[in-house]
């Protein structure tokens, strides 16, 4: 049974809000069966008084429910008994009449019972589907609310650290609190973007541009633009999306802070490609770039150390090097685990 047929069956019986319409339709179908039996009397062989009445009973029960079906069964039985069972135009109980009526009653009773059983089952299925849909919508709402609460709590902790920073006089401690506050607020924003409204994980193609735009807006550097290019078929599990998003946020923040420290304009290019189950993420900028003797492995910058640690969690590698033509390029390579 396809979905269209299932939806039609779920609408049965018809005229549930106005039951009188169903009984009126049963009367009309019975009258139509009587007229059809009269019109086709010459075409039918003797001994078939109920031939046009069975469809009227079945249609009444199928379309309008048990009550109209019973009404049509009684009315059609009486009409066929009176007009087409000898002696006609009487309710005689001549020999053989009881057998004919018993056969009729048995057939219509089985038909109506089967129709009623089917419609009750369909009604239960409809109720279960509506209940399941309601539970799914409630679960989506609760999941979305949980995501927002987690994100808000993380950002609130970051804001508390930022307030605590003001009361610390040691420059190193102030910087550490500032970095921790920024990291927590970034994680909070990432957490909000991990799932869509239905609770399904966001695709990289959709999440990464939003993340980059969000990070760029927090830098306050309107002259620095960022473009994102992601292969459409890349799918990452949520436990990989968070490290990747953090690496992107850290690298962009470092590029803006160091690469464009003395410039008001610039361009950052974020690209993600997948080839033979290996995902390669590159973040390139046209800023000042690292010095010629720069080594990412030996760098002590907190952002680079965080990026290398996150890459290790992914089972991959992270590197930052000068870019041909000027600027810097950060490269993350990893092999996503299959869930």
Secondary structure, DSSP 4 states (H G I P E B T S, - for coil): --HHHHHHHHTPSS-SS-HHHHHHHHHHHHHHHHHHHHHTTTTSPTT-TTTTHHHHHHHHHHHH-HHHHHHHHHHHHHHHHHHHSSSPSS----TTHHHHHHHHHHHHHHHHHHHHHHHHHHHHHHHHHHHHHHHHHHHHHHHHHHHHHHHHHHHHHHHHHHHHHHT---HHHHHHHHHHHHHHHHHHHHHHHSB-TTSPBPPHHHHHHHHHHHHHHHHT-TTEEEEEEE-TT----HHHHHHHHHHHHHHHHHIIIIITTT-S-EEEEEEEEEETTEEEEEEEE-SS---TT--TTT---HHHHHHHHHHHHTT-EEEEEEPTTSSEEEEEEE-PPP-
